[in-house]
Amino acid sequence: MNRDALFSSETEDYRIPIEPEAHEDVLLRMRTAKGDADHVFYVEDGAEVEMEKAYSDQLFDYYEYEITVGTDQVLYHFKIVKGKEVCLYNRLGATEDGQSIYDFKITPGFSTPDWAKGAVMYQIFVDRFYNGDKTNDVESCEYVYIGRPVYQVTDWEKNPSTMDVGCFYGGDLQGVWDKLDYIKSLGVEAIYLNPVFVSPSNHKYDCQDYEHIDPHFGKIVRDGGTLVKEDAKDNKEAERYVIRSAGRENLEASDALFAQLVEEIHRRGMKVILDGVFNHCGSFNKWLDAEGIYERSGDYEPGAYTSKDSPYRSFFQFHNEKASAWPHNKTYDGWWGHDTLPKLNYENSEKLVEYILKIAKKWVSAPYHVDGWRLDVAADLGHTAEYNHAFWRKFRKAVKEANPEALILAEHYGDPSPWLQGDQWDSIMNYDAFMEPVTWFLTGMEKHSDSFNSSLWGDGEAFFNSMKYHMSRMQTNTVMTAMNQLSNHDHSRFLTRTNQVVGRIGTMGPEKAEEGVKLCVMREAVVIQMTWPGAPAFYYGDEAGVCGWTDPDSRRTYPWGKENLELIEFHRYLTGIHRRLPVFKKGSVKPLFAGHHQIAYGRMYHDYQAVIAISNNPKPETMEIPVWQLGITDDMILGRPILTAEEGYNAGIMMYRVKNGYLKLSMPAYGAAVFISKPEDFYPVVDSRFAENGEVEVAGKEI
């Protein structure tokens, strides 16, 4: 049996419809080599039904079987028999492992937003992107945060310090608005904003007020009051911060600006995703008010830190409930023991649950119309796993009722399958099934630059095995909407990982993060990012060549005026390929070749095929890729719209012929290439003449 010919997936070529409703008929399809199987069975819960051969093409036979789904999840795989040989086929591919955890899955009624499938996303850490309004900048000594006065950084190009959380560069929402033309030019379809609600830190993962946009990101229309002294240890004199962060006029003006910004982003054809931090809040939060900000404003109900009679007392778990513990009850439960991050006490406060669900609905509804939530440390919410799942079911119901097309995407490490059953999250930030395998294969580095693993560096088999295993824990509609990032605010910049140096800012200094980096490896990574299933998500500045160790160094400012323009153009060209060819947004994926520092894989969608080849070797190497496995025959012409190499890249179209079902390539050092069928859809005028070596350049330029 030719096992390389076997194929099925959860894409619309092999399951129709891909996201069925309850009681809907579903057509399933399985592919074998032509004339190579005696029997093909559909297997569900141990029961086997023989499938019928529906049709054949030049290379393959296609077997079909129709089922009617109910309301319960359906788990299935296929069994192929040829003589005495038996092979199973599931999410792992052709296998002997028939465990149900690897079965294909149909979850009736579970759909993820179509706009998010394969959408190009752009993550913005607002304080470091662009300062569009200097009147809202945090001032030095405006307030005390984690035991010291905050600091205004006036040198935009200054690298972050090790104690960065209280340092502010001035980026804001007006800055995002000012750069929308640039963001749109990158081919971005959705903007993901790190937290923008009122918060005392620059990262804002310690929320102070979920109901309002931070005026330091928005608008300050009423100002005044004193600053704290340079040696201050508390916020007793932080009058200016009280006015700025708790003043109703500033909050309302900031909310209005945000609504206008979202409207403008939508007008330009892009979506907006907000960061929701609902596991914990901050010690500044108005429900706790451990810093006395709201007590001093005189316009809010007392916080649970100040008064045992606070209406928010149940929002937190206090370990000392005696009346004598108040005022200033410091015994509240902190996330991972951090008193600056009070953990929210959902199980013991129905009022808190109602409040957060109201917040969840508010921002996806009028007048804001946000298009989705990214959920911070979502698996940590609550005190038990049972409650965690119960809460996210309520959250999904509330959000989808308010905006059915809103995306619910969670930060998560490890197996996400318990949350991806159609009743909780839509998808995840894709660490295990994207960021880590790509990083290990291309650089051998751990995602924080904390270690180097020579055995994983360049191991093509390990790359595909890791991808297959972790993708098997997700349904395909969750894979297609997963956020595929190379870098983000919590990890080192990918470009820094290419120098293969273990370090952090405190041990190596910021300059070392920029030394010895390899743009050629970065280009290879971007090619994978733009051609692998999922939503490719750029972390602001990656496209411009920003380096940095892990947090806080990865939160450097965008280098306006000093960008790597060549790298930006490369990203633009790749997003163009990704967006123009539906095979990269909706197609199946199939590994084709795995070697030492080399991989090749294919994408298939209807009558489109694509081949991606990566050769991360320091010298030129040949590759022979069995493209027949994608249904590519010798009479087909493949176009190569991009080739990267150590010294640069070629953005044009080169035509290739397939011989005996194989695509034979001479790959340059540190090279990546993309090949597409139907190249006339990418370049309307295609010259089909070929040189003696089987290649001809039609159009393009080398950069």
N, C-alpha and C positions, 0 to 999 in steps of 0.2 A: 504494500500500500504506500502510495506517495503521500506521506504525512505533510510535506511542505505545501501541498495543494489544498489541504483541508482548511476551510475558513467559514466562520460565522461571527456575528457581532450583534450589538444592540442598536446599531444605526439603522436608518430607514431603508438601506439596501437589503437588510436581512431580518427586519422586524417591521411590520406595517399594520397599524401605526406604531411609532416608537414609544409614545406616551399614551396608552389607551385609557379610556375611562372604564368604570365598572360595567360589566355586562356587554362589553364591546368585543367584536370578532377581531382576532389578531392573526395575521399570516406570518409564519416563521419559515426561514430559509436556511439551508445548509449546503455548502459547496464542496465538491470532491473533484479529483482529477477525472477527466473524461474516461468513462468505461472502467473505472478503478474500484468500484464498490459493488458488492453483491446486495447489501442491505444497508439502509440508513434508518435509524430509529430516533424518534423523539422520546426522551425519557423524563418523566415527572413523578417524583415521589415513589421511585422504584418501578413504576409502570411504564412499559415500552409500547409505542405505537409506530408501525412502519410508515415512513414517509414516502411520498410518490415523487418520481423524477419528473419535474415540471418542464424543464427545457435544458438545452445544452448550447455551448458556444464552441469556439475553436479549441479551447483548452480544458473546459470544465463542464461538469454536470451539476445542476441545481435541483435540490430536493426541497419540497414544500409540505407544510402541514398547517392546518388552520385550527385554532382553538378559540373558545369563548371564555373570557376571563370573568371571574365573579368579583367579589370585594376583597378577597384575601390575596396576599402576595403569591405569585407563582414562581417556583424555582425549577429550572429545567436545564438539561444538557443534551448532547447528541451522542449516539453510539454508531460507529461505522464498522461494518463487517466485510472482510474480503477473505474468502476461504476460511482458514482457521485463525486468521489475524483479526483482532478486535482492538479498536482505538476509541477512546472517549474524547469528546471535544467540549470544553467549557471556557470560562473566562481566562484560564491559563493557556488556552490553545489546545493542540493535540497532546494528550496526557494520559497517564495511567491513574492519576489521582482523581477519584470521583467524589471527593468530599463536597457536601452540599454548599459549603461556604464559598466554593468557586463556581457555583452554578450561575447561569444567566438568571436575571431577575426581572419580573414584571410586577410593578406596584400599581394597581389600578387607581387612577385619579391623581397620581403623582406626576406633576410636570414642573419643570424649571423654566424661568422666563426665556423666551426665544431670543430676546435682544441680548441676553447675557451669554449665550452659547458662542464661544469663540470671540467674544468682544475684546477689543484692544483697550486695556485699562491703564490709567496713569495715577500713581499714588503720590499725594502731596503732603509733606510734613510742613504745615502752613508757615510756622515761624521762620523757616529757612528757605522759602521759595522766592518771594519777592515782596519788598516793602512798598505798598501802593499808597499808604496813608500814614504819614509820620506823626499825625496828631494823636493817634491811638497807641503809640509805642509805650511799652512798659518802661517806667523810669527807674534809674538806679535808686535804691532805698525807698521804693514805693511801698514795700511791705517786706515782712520777714517770711522766708520759706525754708523749712528744714533747718532752723536755727541760725540763719544768716540773711541779711538783706539781699533782695534780688539785684541783678546787675544788668544794665543796658549795654550791649555790645555795639559800639559805634563803627567798628571796622568790619564791614560785611565779609571780608576775605579771611578773617581770623578763624583758625581752626577751633573746634569745641575743646573745652577743658574736661578733665576727668570728673569734676563736679559741675556738670553742665545744666542740670535741670532748672536752676534758677537764673540762667543766663538767657537773655532775649535779644534777638537780632532784628525783630520788627516786621517779619513777614505777616501778611494779613489777607483777608478775603478780597479787598480791593486789589491787592497784588495778584491774586489768582485771576480776577476779572481782567486786569491789564494784560495778562499773558494768555488770554483765551485764543487769540489768533495763533500764537506759537503752539499751544497744546493741540489745537485742531489740525495744524499743519503736520503734526506727527502721525496723524491717522487715528488719534484717540477717539474711542467711542463711549467711554465712561471714565469719570474722574472720581477716584476714591480719596476722600479727605481724612487724614488723621483727626482725632477729636477736635471739635470746634466749640463745644459748650464751655460755659464759664468754668475756669480752673486756674489755680495759682501757678502751675508748672508750664514749661514750654511745650511739653508733650501732651498735656491735658488728659492723661489717663487717670487723674484723680479728680473726678468731676465735683464741682462746687454747686452747680445748678443745671439740671438736665433740661429745664424748660426754656433756656435762653442761650443765644450765641454770645460768646465772650466779647465784650466791648473792645478789648485789646485786639481782637481780630475784626471787629465790626466798626461801630461808630461810638465816639464819645462826644455827646452833645452838651453834657453838663460836667464841669470839672472843678477842681479846687481842693482845698484841704491840705493838711501837712503830710510830709514824708516822715519816715522813721529815721532815727539816727544811725550812723554808720556802724555803731557797735550794738545796735538793738538786738534783743533776743526774743521779742514778742511783738504783737501787732496792736498794742494799746494805743499807739499814736498814728496808726496807718489810716488816717482820715481820707486821704486821696484815694486809696484803694477801695475803701468802703463806698465812696461816692461812685467811683468808676465801675466797680463790679456788681454792686447791689442797687445802684440807682435805677429806678424804673424807666426814666427817660432814655438812659443809655442802653438798657436791655431791649426796649421796644424798638429803638432806632437800629440796633444791631440785627434783631430778628427781621426787620423790614429789609435791610440791605441783603441779608442772606436770601430772602424770598426773591428779590430782584436778581440776584446772582444766579440762582437756580433757573429762573425763567430765561435768563440770557444764555445759559449753558444749553438748555433745552432748545432754544431758538437756533442754536448752532448745530443741532443734531446729536448732542452728547447727553449722557445720563450722569447722575450724581449718586454716590454711595457714601453714607455717613458711618462713622465709627461709633458703635454703641458699647459703653463700658458699664455693664450692669451687674457684674459679679461683686464689685466693690465701688465705693465712691472715694472722696477725699476728706481729710480731717477739716478742711475749710467748708465742706458741704453744709448747706443751710439747714438740713435735717439734724446734723450733729452740732455744727457751729463751735468746734473746739477752739477756733481762733477768735471767736467773739465778733466776727465781721458783721453778722446780721443782727446780733444783739445791739451793737453800736449804731446800726443804721436806724433802729427804732421803727422799722416798717415791716417786721416779720415776726412770726410766732417763735417762741423760744426753742432752741435746739436741744436735743437729747443729752448732750454733754453738760449743758447748763442747768437744765431743770428736769426733775423726775416726773413732772407733770406735762412735759413736752408732748404734743400730739404725734411726734415722730419717735417716741421712746421705743416702740416695738420694732422699728426699722433696724435696730442694732441689738446684738447680743451682749449684755453686760454681765460680767462674771461676779460683780458685787451689786446686788439689787437692793441692798439696805438703803433706807432714806438718807442715812448719814453719808453715803458715798457721793451725794450731790451737795452743792454744785461742783462742776468740774470732775465728773466721773470718768476717770482714765482707764477703766477696766473693760472697755469695749473690745470686741474681737476684731483683730486686724488680719487682713489677707497675708498669709505667710508671716504673721507676727508683726507686720509693719503698722505702727499706729497712725501713719499718714495715709493709710489705705484701709479704712474701716470696711469690713465685709458686711454686705447687706444680708439681713436676717429674714429671708423670704418665708421659710416654713412657719414662723411665728407671727407673721404680719400679713394678713389678707389685704390690709390697706396699702402696704408697700407694693404687693403684687398688682393691685388695681392701678396704683400710681405709675408704675413702670410700663404697664400695658398701655396706659393712656399716652405716655411719652412715645412709645413705639408707634402708635397710630398717628400721633400729632404730626410728626415730621414727614410721614409719607402721604399726608393729606394736605388739602388746601390750607393756607396759601403757599406751602413750601413744596409739596409734590416731589419729595426726594424719592429716588428710584430703588433704594435698597439700604440694608444694614450690613455692616461688617461687625461681627460680635467678638469682642475682646475676651480672651481666656474663657470661652463659653462653656467648656466642660467642667470648669471649677464652680460655676454658680450653684448656690444651695449647699446644704450640708451632707446630702446623700445623692447617690447616682439616681435613685428612684425619683426623688423630687426634681433633680436636674432635668430629666426627660419630661416630667409632667409640666414643668414651667415652660420649656421650649415648645411644647405642643400648644399651650395657651398663647404663647408669643406668636407662633406662626398663624394661628387662627385670627388673632387680632390684626396682625399686619396685612394678611392676605384679604381680609374683609375690607380693610381700608383701601388697599391698592393691590389688586390681584397680580399685577406684573412686577411687584417689588421683589428684589433679590434678597435672600437671607443667607449670608455667607459667614462662616465662623472661622476664627483662628483655632487651629487644632493640630496637635502632634499625636501621632499614633493612629490606631484603627478608628476611623470615623463612622463605621457602618451602623452602630446603634442609633446615631443621630440622622442618618441619611436613608430613612425608610419611608419618606414621603410625608411624615407628620411633624417634622421639626425643621431642620435646616435644609436649604437647597444645595449648598456645597460648602467648600472649605478653602482656606489659604493652603495651597498644595505643596507642603514641604516634603512629605514622604514619597509622593508620586511625581515630583518634578524637581524642586530646588535641590534636594540632596543628591539624587542619582546623577543629575547633570553636573553638579559641583564635584562629586567624587570622581566621575569619569574624566572630566576635562582638566581638573586641577589636583585631585587627591586631597583636597582640603575640606575640613569640617566647616559648616556654614558660619561659624563665629571666628574662623581663622585660629581656632584653639588647638588644632592638631592636623597632622598630615598622615595619610594612609597610603603607602606606596603600593599595596596590594590591590586597592580599588582604583587607583589612578590608571586610566587606560584600559580597564577590564571591560570589554564590550559585553561579554556574557553577563557579568554582574549587573551592568547597567540595565539590560533588558529584563533580567530576572527580577530585579528590584522593582522596575516599572510594572511588570506584569502582576507581581504579587500585590503591590499597594493599590494599583488600579482595580484589581479584582475585589477589593473591599468597598468599592464605590459602584453605583449604577452609572451607566454611561451618560445619562442626562446630568448627573452631578459632576462627572469628569469634564464634560463639555463646558460647564460653567465654573470650574475650579480656577482660582487665581494662580496662574503659573508665573512666579516671580524668580528672578535671579538674585535680587537684593531687596531688602526693606529696612525699616527703621530699627528692627531688633537684631539684625545680623550684619556682618561685615559686607562691604560693597563687593560685588562679584569681581570687579576689575582688580581690586586688591588681592583677592584670592588667587588670581593668576600668577602672582609672584611667588606663591607656594612658601610664604614665610609665616611661621607661627608667631602670633603676637597680639597685643592690645595696646591702646594708646598709652596706658600707664606704664607699660614695660618697654615699649619700643619707640614711643613718640610718634607724632602724626606724619612726619616726613617719610618714615620707613614704609608707610602704607602706599606710597606712590612710587617707590623704587622697584625697578625690575618687573613692572607689570607688562602683560602681553596683550596688546590690543587685538592681535590675531586670534587669541583664544576667546576673548570677549566676543568677537564677531561670530566665531563658531557657536558660542552659547546662544547668541541672539537668533541665529538660524534655527537652532533646535527650538527655542522659545516660540518662534513664529510659525513653526510647522508641526509641533506636537499637539495632540488634542487638549483643549482647554482654552481659557481666556488669558492671553499673554498680557502681563501687567508690568509696566515699567515703574521703577522707583525713581522719582524726580532726580534728574542729574545723571543717572546711569547713562542715558543717551548722549550726554555731554562730556563723559569721561571722568566723572567724580569718583574719587577713591575714598577709602576710610576703613579703619578697623571697626569692630562691632560697636554697638551702642556704648557711648554717645558719639563716637567719631563718625559713624555712618550717617549722622544727621548734619553734615556740613551744608553750607549754603550753596544754592545754585550759582554757578560761576558766570553770571551775566557779563557778556563782553569778552570772556576768556574761554568760551566753550570750544570743545573739539568739534568743529563744524563738519569735518569728514564723517565722524562717528554719528552725528545727528542725521546727516543725509543717508547714511547706511540704514539707520533705524526707519527713516521715512520710506525708503525703498522697500524694505522688508515688510512693513505694515501694508504697503500697497499690494504686494504679492499676497499677503495673508487675507486681505479684505476682498480682493478682486476674484479670488479663486475659491469657490464654495467647498472644494475638497479639504481645505485647511480648517474650515469652521465646522463642517458637519461629517467629514469622512471617517471611515474606519482606519485603524492603524495596524500595520503588520511588520514585525521585525524581518529583515532580509539578510543581514550579514553582521557578524560580530567577530572582531579580531583584536589584535593588540593596538590600542589607541585608534581603532577604526570601528565605526558602526554605519549601518545603512538601514533605513526603514522606509516603508511606503504608506501612502494614504490613498484611500479609494472612496469615490462617491459618484454614484450613477456611472456615466461613461467618462469620468475624469479619473486620472491616476497621477500621483506625484511620487517622486523618489528623492530622498534626502541622503546625502553621503557626507560623512564627517571623517576626516583623516587628521588626527591631532598628533601627527608625527613631526619631528624636527627636520625631516628630509622627505622629498617626493616619494610617493608610493603608488602602486597600482591597486585597483580594486575591481573585482568582477562581481557584479550584483545580479542575482537571479530575479530580474524584473518580471519574468513570466508569472511569478506568484501573484502579481497584481493584475494579471490578464493582459499584460503588454506583449504584443506579438511582433515578429520581425518586420511586418509591413507598416508598423506605426513609427511616427516621427516624434521624438522627444525634444522639447525646447529647454535650454538651460538659462533661466533668467538671472541667476546670480552665482558667482564663484568667488569665494574668499581665499586669500593666501596670506603668507607671513607679511608680505610687503603692502598689501592693500586688498582691493576687491574689484571685480569686473561686473558692472551693472549693465548688462545688455542681454541679447538673446543669441544663444549658440545652438545649432541644430545637431542632434545626435541620432544615429540609427542603432537599433538593437540587433544583435547577431546571435542566433540560436538561443533566444530567450534571455540573454545576458547583456548587461550594459557594462562595457569594459572602459575603465577610466584611468587616466594618469592624474592622480591628485597631487596638488602642490603641497609643500610643507605647511602645516597648520591650516589645512584647507577645509572648506565646506562648500557644498554645491547642492542646488535644487534643480530637479528636472520635472517637467510637466508634460502631460499629454495635452492634445488640443492647444498647442501654443498660439494658434491663431486667435484664441479668445483673450490672450494676454497682449499680443502684438497683432493687430488686425491684418497687417500686410506681412506675410511670411514668405521669404525666398526659400524654395525647397531644393535648391542646388546644393550639392555636397562636395567637399574637397575629397582627395584620395583617402584621407584618414577617417572619413566618415563624419567630419565635422565641418560646419560652415558658420561663420559669424554673420548674423543678419543685421543687427543693430546694437549699438552699445558703446560704452567708453570704459577704459580702465582708469581707476582712481588710485 
